[in-house]
Each structure stands twice: as structure tokens, then as C-alpha cells.
């Protein structure tokens, strides 16, 4: 399994599920904390879930989009709470 930041596929199911940020964290370009940040999402921000992967370290990351924007990236599931709807594997 890759430990790189590039090449992770994702899709946007319709309708998607959603959740909220549990704190202030960066959306990343890949499913690892070391990946370059895409944007900062503040606590309470609503995120629309596309799909999730489990990275090489066994941690689940979800590809998300910030509500009301086109800003999207990977977020560790440890940083998201109050999920509504089922998660979809990528």
C-alpha cells in the first residue's frame, strides 16, 4: 500500500453523507498528515463525505468537500464527528 500523497482515487456519491470538524485541522492532499495542506477547516465546519480509505498505517481518512465551496481534500476520521449517513469506501 502506498505511503505517498498522490494517486489516491475518490468519488462523490449522491447523496453523500456528512459530518462536522471536531477542531481546526487542515484538509490534506493525500490520506496522511505529512501530505501538503489544501485548506484549513475550522471547528464546526460541515463537510460532505465522498468516500474513505484506510492508509498504510491502518488509519481511516475520508475525502471531503467543505459545504458551500469547491474546497476538497483528505481528512482523518479522528478529526470528524457527528456523522450523518453511511460512509462509502473509495
C-alpha positions, 0 to 999 in steps of 0.5 A: 500500500502506498505511503505517498500523497498522490494517486489516491482515487475518490468519488462523490456519491449522491447523496453523500453523507456528512459530518462536522470538524471536531477542531481546526485541522487542515484538509490534506492532499493525500490520506496522511498528515505529512501530505501538503495542506489544501485548506484549513477547516475550522471547528464546526465546519460541515463537510460532505463525505465522498468516500474513505480509505484506510492508509498504510498505517491502518488509519481511516481518512475520508475525502471531503468537500467543505459545504458551500465551496469547491474546497476538497481534500483528505481528512482523518476520521479522528478529526470528524464527528457527528456523522450523518449517513453511511460512509462509502469506501473509495 
